[in-house]
Amino acid sequence: MQFNLLGPLTVVHQGQTVLIRGLKQRAALGILLLHANRTVATSRLLTALWGDDVPPTARKGLQNVVAGLRRALHSATDTSVALETRPHGYVLRVPEQDIDWYRHQALVEQGRAEMAAGAREPAVALLREALGLWRGPVLADLVEAGVDWPETGLVRSARLDVLEDCVEAELAAGSHHELVAELLAEYEANPARERLCGQLMLALYRCGRHAEALSAYRRTRDTLARELGLDPGRALRDLEQSILNHDASLLPPSGDTPAAPWTADRGEREPGYDTPPVSVEWKLVSVLMVRAHFDPHAQHHDPECVAEGLRLAGAAVRDEVRRHGGVVTGVIGSMWQAAFGVPRSQEDIAERAMRAALAVQRRLGDHAPNGVITRMEVSAAVTTGEALLSRHCGGDRRIDLTGGVLDRCQQLLDFVRPGTIRVCDTTARAGHCAVVHSPAVDQLGGWLVTGLLPSGPAPTGPAPFTGRGEELGALRGRLDAVRTGGRPHLVTVVGPPGSGRSRLAAEFAAAAGAGDERVRRLVGRVPPFREPARPGLLGGLLASYAGIGPDDPPEAAQDRLDRAVRGLAGTARTADWLMSRLAPLALPRPDGDAEQEEAQALPAWRRFLEELATDAPLTVIIDDLHLADDAVLDLLDDLASPGSVPVLIVATARPELLQRRPRWGQGRPELSTLFLEPLPEDATAELFDAVLSMPPLRNGAGLHTRVGLPSRAALMARIDGNPRFAVEYAEALRDGTPLSWELSARTLSQADHLPDATGLPVPQSVYSIIATRLDTLPDHDRAVLQDAAALGTRVTAAAVAAVGGRDHDEAAHCLRHLEQAGLLRRVPAALASGDQMEYAFRTPLVRCVAYVQLPRTARVAKYRRAAAWHGDSGAEFPDQVIPHEDPLSSRDGCTIAECSLEEPSTRAPMRR
């Protein structure tokens, strides 16, 4: 018999899972296994099963639990397991090698002994084998149900101790590149562990990610101060100073040097480390400016009271901006400036900025910040466009923005009345699905934002559903298997942005209950940010089942939830317990602590699903799972464990989820992953033609300009099987391009030389999707991609190394990573122009976005290094990007929109 504690509690005998029924029996078995072959006192078992409130009949109940365990564990073929009664308790006799926790301990002892003897490789192998026994949190199903003991906390801490020992040995061997992803995932769950933080900082530093290393230190410092009132230990403080000083002692033992800081062009290395490096790049950002207006008599108040009011108002602005993913970049008196899309790009920056403005307006408009300032109103303006972002990678991590988008925002704010929010045309068009807005009537133009639209799962939409029939059939097959087999299953649909994950989930949700009214479906979406009065994922799933709409009054919503829960619960006591835990999720209060309430409700939510799946098939469909926190991910993984309720969970996610949890969807038959490949060309053409033939619909903000239809082959190459890109390009050709988008991107790629034979611009959403995807790359991979974009449509490691001033092996390593990420593809050897391995961009759009983010000075530097390398090596570039001998002489003003549909160049190879 095999007993597994490191994850959900399971008992396996001769390849079959032994079913241990009831929470009390599972809890008793768990505490006995943690003390295997040792007597566990009756009083300890009573406390473990009933907590501090032990009922008078508990001893009789314990006897029944033990009798049930004996029946479940009895086997005629395995006499090595026995549950024996002692005068003052019970002892579970079982060979320690049959318990994964004890096997884990034995491996750890051997590994540490090897490490003490200086045998690093055998030690790492043993410790990794020990860590591989973990299938999730210890006794995950019991902890999820609210059963937790001091022993489980010690076991959890022991796992992290082993991981840190293993990482220390691997860092000493120079394996920092391979460890970064794992360390980031562990650190997200345990930011207060100083040793883990120090190892992550060292690995990031050795990978050239200095700013991220310092950011990890600051997060741990803030966490310790907030939760414990402590400062980091001396070792962690000294490590931070060593990173700031680029201490040579941080170098790997192999003698490798960390990636040196980059100058403004992200390619020229600094000659020394004395000056903190600065990176500069073009970004598409949304700028929010907020101004607080006090009551007319505020000037007669004590200046200290006014200063206190401004301080409290500033705290509210910072809180809402941070919650919506923005950064406050400046404060002048009663005006605050924030930016969205920095330092990393986001697809929905316009929506985030407008939601943040509305949230600030609600918080400061509902009540005055103190008793002296009796009234406060807020005016706000939002503009979207290009800006030059400068990041200071030293200790202050300052962010500077420059560009006309800030001036336009200031101009709008000067003419906004108190209590009003005005946005530019580009912002209104990008976020028209999220807010209610109406056109402004004065000469400045723009739009007035008045409220939020209800958010929910993506609708199926008018565009045809094509090219995903095989994937839809696979999901239906999984549903049939769950219905007939009575076993849970979790399917994760993984695809890049725009690949149609949400549409596939919506089509499956519509078809899941077709022809069977007994099928129960819960449909929800992980919100990108939490709204205080709106439900999160779990609350949205509850509202989906209860039929609660976003506009339902509180009384009606409460009544619907109450009827839905009480219709499932067997007893009034159970119903009351479920309602007390679930109501804060589906009906959140503006002043409630959403994270704390969700954590407290997890056991009740699991019980709710169990009741739902008792007498009818249950399907749970979740969109954007990559945005979920670790608690939700652990819950879903546990629901798909053996012995759980028969439920099919279909979750969609971006590849970032697999970067965060590399083993997600693997290792058990109850888990599977469905990867969405690009649409075939015929399906892409069908979707494109269907949208193109629809009646024109110019409901976006501002004027539009007509564009000509490019060659079909060039267009399909740029869409590259992405359904979202096909729809956006078809709409641009059908309705015209918004003039506001062209104006907001006018100088983003000024003085560039990417020819445009078609005149078809890149749609704003397409640009944002690609820019966001590029920003998920590690800094060194992203820098190599930009070097490749400056070279041409085909590149080699030698060329990239020359342009970026980096080592050849480093360049080759990054190119392989970019190929694995789906941004580059390897050119077949028969088509390569030389004996070196060549890579080509998967789509010209990726090259365009990577290239136009570089400032002009960076492109000039890269051009000169490429020319010098070309002259020295005699290599040829059949499609070189830059045709001019002097790049500084060009003032073409090529924009984001214009550069994307570049045709392959027919110029002669550049020669020195």
N, C-alpha and C positions, 0 to 999 in steps of 0.2 A: 504494500500500500504506500502510495506517495502522498505526502501532505505538503501543500503549497501555501505559505503564509505571505510571501513577498508579492503581493497583489491581492486580487479577490481570493477569499478562502476557497480552495478546491481540494477534494480528495479523489484520487484516481486509483482504481484497482483493476489490473489486467486490461489497461487501455480504456476503461469505461469510467465516467465520472460518477462518483457516489453522491447521491442527492441527500444533503443534510437539510431537513425541513425546519422552518421556524427560526426566527431571529435568536431566541434564547438558546436553542441547541447549537447554532453556529457560533454564538458568543462564548458559550461554555467550551466548545472545542477549541476556539482560538486561544483562550486563556490557558487551557491545559497544554496546548502545543507549545506556547511560549515558555512553559515550565515543564517540558517533557521529562519524564522519568524522575520527577520530583513531586513530593506531596504538596498539593495546593489546598490550603485551609478552607473549610466550609465557609467561614466568614468572608474570605477573599472572593470566593465564587459568588456568594450572595451579593456582595458589593459590585462585582463585575457585571452581574446580570441585571440588578435592580437599581444600582446607584445608591445614593445615600438614603433614599426613602424605601427601605426594605419592608414589604408588607408582612403581616403576621403569618400568612400562609406560604411564605417564600421557601422554607425548608422542604415542605411537601412538594412545592413546585420544582425545586432543585432535584429532588429524587426522581420526579417524572422526566425532567430534562435528561438526567444521566441514563435512565432506562431507555429513553429514545435514542440516545447516542450509542448505547451498547448494541441496540438492534441494528442501527445503521452501519456500525463498524464491524459487526460480526461477519466472519468469513470462514468457511470450512477449510479453505486452502491457505489462509494466512493467519497463523497462530502467533505471529510476533507482535501483534497489536492487541492490547488488553487494557480495559478501563477498570481499575481496581479501587475498592473502597478501603479507606484507612480509618482509624478511630476518630480522627479530627478532620478528615478531608478525603480527597481523591487523588490518584496518580494515574497518568496515562503512560503505559509502557509501550514504547515504540522505538525501533532502532533510529539513532540520530541521523544516519545517512539517508533515511526516508523522509526527512524534513528539510525543505530547501533552505530554511534559515540556518540550520546547523551545517549543512554543506557549504553555504556561503561563508560562515565563520571559519571553517576548516581551510578553505581556499585563501581567505584573507590572512590567516596566520602563516600559511606557507609562503604567500607572496611577500609579506613583510619580513619573513626570515631571509628570503632570497635577496631582498633589497638591502637588508642589514649586512649581508655577505658581499655586496657589491655586484650581484648578478642582476643587472637592470632589466634586460630583455625577458628572462624567465619571470621576474617579479611582475612586470607589466602584464604578461600573458595570464598569470594566475589571477591578478586583481581584475582584469577585464572579464575573465571567466566568471568570477564571483559577481561582478556587477551585472553580467548577462542573465543571472537568475532572477533579477527583478522584473516583474511584469506590470508594475504600477506601485502606488503607495501600499505599505504594509497593511494587510487586512482591509483593503479598500472598501469592500462592501459593508463591513461592520462599521467602519469609521463614518461612511456616508450615511448610515442609518442612525448615527448619533452615539454609537458605542466607541469609546476611546479610553485608553488606560495609560498610565505612565510608561508601561513596557513598550507600547507602540511608538511613543515619542522617542525612547532610547534607540529602538531599531531604526527609525527614520534618520536620526542623527548619525547612527553608525554607518549608514549607506553613504552619507555625504563625507564622513571621515575617510572612507575607503576611496571614494572618487577623488578626493583631494590628494591622497597619497599617490594614487595612480597618475594623476595629472602632473604632480611634481616630478615623478620619474620621466614622464613623456616630455615635459618641458626641458628637462635636463638633456634629453636626447635630441632636442631641436625640432620637435613635432608641433610647433606652435600653429602652423597653418591648419593642420588637421583638427586641432582642439577648439578653435574659436567658436564654431557653431554650437558644439556641445556645451561649452562654458557659458555662452550667452543664454542658452535655454535654462541651465541650472541657476544662473545668477538671477534671471527674471523671477524665479520662484523663491529665491533666498538672498535678497539683496543685503541682508544684515550680516552675512557670514564674511568676516574679514579675510580669512585665508583664501576663500573662493574668489572674492573680489580681487585680491592681489594677484592670483594666478590669471584671472581674466585680463587684468591691466597689463601684465607682462606679455601675454600672448598677443594682445592687440598692438602693443608697442612694437613687438618684433615683426608684426605684419605691416608696419607702417601706418597704423590707424591710431595716431597719437591722441587726437581729439576725443575719440571714443573711449580710450583708456582713462583719460582724465574725467570724462563724463561719468564713467562707472564709479570712480572714487567719490565724486561729489554726491552721487545718489546714495552710496553707502553711508557717507558722512551724514547726510540729511536724514536717512532712515534711522540711524543710531540716535541722533539728537532728538528726533520726533518721538520715537517709541521708548527709548531708554534714558534719554537725557545724558548720553555719553558721547565722547569724541572717539574717533578711530584710534587704534593702538599705534605705538611708535613705529612698528614695522610698516604699516600701511602708509603712515604719513611720510616716512623716509622714502618709500617707493614712489610716492607722488613727486617728491622733490627730485629724485633721480630721473624720472621721466621728463620733468620740466628742464632739467639740466643736460639731458641726453647723455647720461652717465654711461661710460663704456662697459661698466660691469653688467649692464642689462643685456649685452649682446649674447646670442646663443653660443654654446661651447664650440660649435663647429667653426666659428669665426665669421659667420654671416653677419652682415650689417643690416640694421633695420632700414626700411625705405626712408630715404632722406626727405626732409620737407620739400614741398613744391612751392614754387613762386606763383605769381598770378596766372601764369599760363598752364599750370598743373603739369608742366613737363620739364622746365628748367630747374635743376637742383640748386639749392643755396650752397654757396661755398663754405659756409660755417653754420653753427647752430646757435649763435649768440642772439640773433634776432628771431622772435617768434614768426613762423611762416604765415602767409596769408594766401588763401585760394579765392579766386574771383571767377564768376561765371554768370551767364545770363539765366534768368529764371522767369517763368510765368507766375505771377503772384497776384493775390487779392489783398489790397490795402484797406484797412478799416481805421477810420478816425472817429473818435467819440469825444464829444464835448458836454460837460455838465453845466447846467444853468441853475443857479440858486434863485431863491425868491427875491423879488425886487429890493427888499430891505436888508439883504445880506451884508451890504457894505457897512451897515451900522453895527454889525455884530463884532464881537471880540475876534481879532485876527487868529487867535489860537483856536477858537471854535471853528472858524472857516477852514483852517489848516487841518483840523481833525476830521471835518467832513470830507475834505478832499482825500485824505489818507484812506478813509473807509470806502469812499467811492472808487479810488484807485485799486483797492484790494478786490472789490467786486469785478472791476473790468479785467484785472489780471486773471482772476479765477475763471471767468467765463471764456476768455480768450484761450487760456491753457486747456480748458475742458474741451473746447472745439478744435484743438490741434494747432493753434496759432502761437505767435510769439510777440510779446509787447516789445517794440523797438524804440520807443521814445515817449517822453512826457514833457509837456510844456504847460505849466499852470493847471488849468482845469481841462486840458485836452490830452488825450492818450492816442498814440499811434500803434497799430498792430499789423502784422503781416501773416498771411496764410500761404503755405507752399514753400516755406523756408524753415530749416535748412534743406529739408527734403520735399520733393514735389508731392502733390496730392491731386487726385482727379477732381475732387469736389470742393476746390478752394473757395469758389464763389458762394456755394451753399453754406459752407462752414462760416464764412465771414458774415453773411446775412443772418444766420441763426445766432451767431454770437452777438450781433448788434441787437437783435430782438430780445435776447436773454438779458443783456445789460439794461436795456430799456425797461424790462419788467422788474428787475431787481431794484433799480434806483428810482423807478417811477411809483412803485407801490408804497414806499415809505421813505421818509427822510433818513439820512445816515445818523443823525443824532437829534437830541431834543431841542437844540438851539436853531439849527437849520430846519425850518418848518416845511420846506417844499423844495424838490429838486426835479428837474426835467432833463432829458438827454436828447441831443441831436447827434446823428451819425451819418457817415457817408462811406460808400464802398466803391472802389474802382479796381478793375482787373486789367493787367497788361504786363509788359516786360519791365524788368528791373535788373540792375547789375548788383549781384550779391557778393559781398566781401565777407569772408569768414576768417576771423582771427583765431588761430588754433593754439594760442598760448593759454595762460592761466585764466584770462577773463572770458574767453570764448565769445567775444563780442561779434555781433552781426550788424553790418552796415548795408543799407539799401540806397541806391540812387536810380533816378529815372523819372520820366514824365508822368508815370502812373501816380507818383506821390503828389506832384503838383496838381494833377486833375482832381485828386481826392480832396486836397486842401481847398481848391476852388469850389467844389461842390459843397463842402462843409460850411463855407462862409455864407452860403445862401440857403441853408437848411433851417427851417423853423424849429424851435424846441418841441420835443415830442415826435419828431419826424425822422425817418430814415430814407435817404436817397441813394440810388445806385446808378452806375453807368450802364450803357446799353450792353456792353460785353458781359458784365456781371449778371444783368437781368436775364440775358439769353442763356447763360450757362446754368443758372439756378432756377429757371422758370418752373421746373417740376416740384420745387420744394417750398416756394413762398407765394403769397398773394401779392401782386403788385399792379400798379396802375400808372399810366404815363404822366410825367410832370408836364406842366403847360407853359413854363416860362422859357426864356431863350437858352438857358443852359441845357435843357433837355434832361434825359435820364428818366428814372422810374422811381416811384414811391412804394416802399415795402410796407405792407399793413398787417401781415400775419403769416402763419405757417399753414401749409397744406398737410393733410394726414399722410404719414409714411407707412409703408407696408411692403409686402412682397411684390416683386416686379410683375406687372401685368403681362399677359401673353402678347398684346399689341396686334396691330393690323398686319405686320410683315409676316410672310409665310414661314412656317416651321419646316425647314428642309435640311437634309444632310445629316440628321442626327437620329435616324430611325433605328440604327443598330444599337446606339446607346440607350434609347428609350426602351427597346426590347429587352436589353440586359437588366434594366431596373424592374421591368414588369416580371421578368423571370425570378429575380430576387424576391419580389413580393409573393409570388406563387410558392416559392420555397419556404418562406416564413409561414405562410398560411398552412401548408401541408405538414411541414416538419415541426412546427411549434418551437423553433429556436430563434433567438434574436439575431439580427445582422445589422452591421453598420457599413454603408457604402459611402465613400467620400469621392465626390466628383471633382477632380482637380483640373484646372485649366487656367491659362493666362487671362488677363483682363480682355473683355470683348469676345471671348470664345464661345459664349452662349450658355454658360453654366446656369444662370438664373432662368433663362427661357426653358432649358431642358427640365429644370426642377418644376417650373410652373406647368409645363405640359404633362409631366408625370403626376403632379398633384391633381390636375383636372381628370386624368384617366384612371387614377388609383381606385376610385370608388365607383367607376362606371359599371352599371349592371349589378351592383351589390350594395344595397343601402346600409348593410350592417358594418361596412368598412368605416372605421373612424380615422380621421386625418387631423393632424395638427400641423399648421404651416406657420413658420416664423422666420425672422431675419435678425441677425446680430447687428444692432445699430452701430454706425461708425463712432458715435459719441452718445453719451447718456443725457437725455433730457429729464429734468427733475420730475415733471408731471407725466411722463410717458413711459410705458413699460419697456423693459429690456427684452432679451430673447425669451427667457422663461415666462415672463409675464405676457409677452405677445403670443406664445403658444397657448397659454391658458385662455387669453381673450379669444383666440381663434376657435377653441373648442366651445367656449360659452357663448359665442356669437356677439361679443362686445365690440361695438364700432368705435372709432376714434372720436366721434362727436356725440356719443351717448351721454346723457346727464349722469352724474354720480349715483343717484338713487337707482336708475334703471340698470346701470352697469353692475352695481352691488347686488341687485335682485337676480340678474341673470347668472352671475357667478355663483351665488348662493344656491340657486336651483340646480345648476350644473353639478356642483360639488356634492350636494346632498343626494342627488340622484344616483351617485356612484357609491358613496360611503355606506357601509353596512349598518353602522350604529350612529346614533346622534352624537355620542362622545367622539367617535372618529371624525365625523363631519365637522364638529366644532374645532377639533385640533387642526384639520386640514384648512379650514377657512381662516383660522388665526395666522397660519403660516403663508397661505397662498394669496390672500387678499392684498397684502402690500406689494406683491409682484404684479398682479393684473391691474390693480387700482392704486398706483403709487401716489404718494403725497408730495407736493413741491418741496416740503421741508424734511422729507425722509432721507435716511442714509441708504441709498439703493444697494450698494455693495454689501453692507452688513445684513440687510434684509434678505438679499439673495442667498448669502451664505447660510443664514439660519433656515431658509426654506428648502434647501437641497434635499434633506430626507423626506420632507412632505411632498416635494415635487416627484421624487422617485415613487413614493407610495401612490400618488395620484396616477402615474403612468401604469403601475401594476393593477390598479382598479380598472383603468380604462381597457387594458388588454385582457381582462379576465374572461369576458364572454364575447369578444368581437376582435377581428384583426385590427391592428393599430399600425398606422404609418405616421412617422414624424419627419417632416421636411424642413430643413434648416438651410438658409442661404447665408453666404459670407461667413463661414465658420472660422476662417483665418483671423477674424476680428475678436473671437471669443477669448475669455480669460482662461487660465489654467483650471479653475474649478469646474467650469462647464465642460472643458475637454475631458477632464478626468471622469466626470459624471457620465458623459456619452460613452466613453470607453468601457466604463463599468456596466452600463446598461447592455452592452453587447458581449458580456461575459457569459460563459456557460452557466446554466441554471437561472438566468434572468428571464424576464417575461418575454413572450414572443412578440417582438416589435421590430419593424423595419425602420431604420433611421437612414435617411438620404440627406447628406450634407454636401453643400458645394463650398469650394475653397480655392484660393489662389495657391501657387507653388510656395508662397511664403510660409504656409502652414508646415510643409515638409522641411523647410529650412529650420523652423523653430522646433519641430518634433520629427527628427529624421525617420523614426520607426513608426510613425502614425499609420494606421491601416495595415500593419504587417504583423506576422507572427502567430495569428490565430485564424482558424477557419471561419470565425464569426465576423472577420474584418476583410474588406476588399476595397480597392481603389480603382476608380474608373478615370483614366486620363483622356481628356478631350483633345484629339488631334485637329489640325486645321481642316476646314471643310474641303471636300474635293472641288476642283475647278468648276464642274458642271453645276454643283449645288450652289457655289458662290455666285455664279452667273445667274442662276435662277432667282436667288434672293435679290441680287442687285437689280435685275430687270423688273422684278415685281415692285420694288420700292420706287424705281425710276418712273414706272408707268402710273403711279398714283397721282391724283390731282394735286397741284401745287398747294402748299400750306405754309404761308409765311406768317406764322404766329409768333415768331421770335421778335426780339427787340431790334429796332433800328432799321436802316436801309440795307438792301441787298444789291449785289452786283452779279450780273450774269457771267458765266464762264463757258468756254467751249468744251465739247466732249473730246477727251484724249483718245489715243489708240487703246483698243480693248486689252491688248496684250500688256501694255505698260500699266494699265489700271489694275488688272488682275494680279500682276507681280507685286504691286504695292499693297493691295488688300491682303494677299497671302493667306487666303482661307479664313480670315477673321470676320465673323458675322457682323460684329459691331462696326468694323471699318467699312464693310460693304454697305450697310445702311447709311452711315454718315456720308460716304462719298456719293451715294445715290441721291440723298436729300440735298447735298450741296449742288449737284448738277441739275436737279429738278427745280429747286427753289432759289438758287443763287447763293453766293457767299455773303454773310453779314459784313457790311462795310466796317462796322465797329471792330470786328476781329482783325481785319487787315490793318486798320489804323493803330490798334493797340500793339501790333507786332511789327510796326514799320521798321524799327532800327535794330531789331534783335539780332539779325545776321548781317548787319551793314558791313560793306567792304569784303563780301564773300564772292565766290566765283562758281557757285553751283548753277549751271544753266537750267532754264525752265522752258522746255519746248512746248508745253501744253497750256500753261497759264492756270492750271487747276490748283488751288491752294489746299493746304492740309486743314481739315476741319479741326476746330478748337478741341473737341473732345478726344480726337485721335491723337493730337499732339500731347494732351495731358496724360492720356493712358500710357503712351510710350515713355514720356519723361518720368512718370511715377515708377514705371518698371525699371528704368535705368537707375533710379535713385535707391532701389533695393540692393543694388550690387555693392560689394565691398569697394572701398575707395580705390584700391590698386587695380581691380578689374575694370572699374569705370574709367580710370585714367587711360588704360590700355585701349579701351573701346574708342575713346576720343582720339587717341593717336591713330588708330586704324581708320577712323572716319576722315582724318586729315590727309591720309595717304591716298585712298581711292577705294574702289569697290572690291579689290583683292589685295590682301596683305600677307606678309610672311613675318615670322618672329624676328628675323634679322632687321627688317625694315622698321617694325614697331619699336624694337630696342633702340635703334638709332634715333628715331624721332623723339622718343620719350626719355632718352638718356639713361636707360636702365639695362640691367644684365639680360643677356640673351635667354638664359634658362627661366628667369622670372617672366619675361615676355611670353615665352612658349607656354609656361604654366597658366598664365592668365588667359591666353587665347583658348586653351583647352577648357577652362572654366566657362568662358563665354559661349563656346560651342555647346557645352552641357546645358547652359541656361537657355538655349534656343535662339540666341541673338546672332550667332555666326554659324556657318556651315563649312565643312571641309570640302575643298575643291578636289574632285577625283584626280588621281595622279596623271591620267591620260590627258587631262585638260590643263594641267598646271604648266606655267611658262618656264619653269626651271626645275632644279632637283630638290628645292626646299618645299616643305609642306605649305600649301596656300590655304587661306581662309577667305570666304566671301560673306558679305552681309546677307542675313536671311531675307531681309526686305530693305529696299532703299530708304524707307521711312526711319528705320532705326539709325542708319548712318546720318540721315539729315538731322534728326533731333540731337544726336550726340555731337554733331559738328557745330550746329548753331548755338549750342550752349557755351562754346569757347569764346572768350573775348578776342577782339581783333589782334591784340598784341601776341596772344598765345598762338594764333594761326600763323602769324608772321614768323615766330620763332620756330615753329614746327616745319614750316616751309623751308626755311634756311637749313635746318638740320637735315631734312630729307634731301635737299639739293646737294649738300656736302657729302652725305652718305652715298648718294647715287653716283656722284663723280668719283668717289674713292673706290667703290665696289664694282662699278660698271654695270649695275643692275638696271633693268628697264621697268617702267611703270606704264603699261599699255593704256591705262585710263586715269592718268594723274589728275588730281582735283584742280590744281592751281595753274592756270595757263599764263598768267602774267609774270614777267620777270621781276617786277617790283610790286608786291602785294599792296604796299602802302599807297600806290597811285590809284587804286580802284575805289570808286565811290558809287558803286552800282546801287547800294541800298536794297539788296536782296532780302526779302523778309522770310519769316518762318513759313508763311503760306506758300511763297513762291519757290522755295528751294527744294521742296520735297519730291516733286515729280521730275527729278533729273533723269534725263536719258543717258545711257552709257556714252562716255566721251569718245570721240573719234580722233582726238588730237594725237600728234606724233609723240613718242616717248620723250620725256623731259631729259635733256642732257646738259651737262655742265660745260 
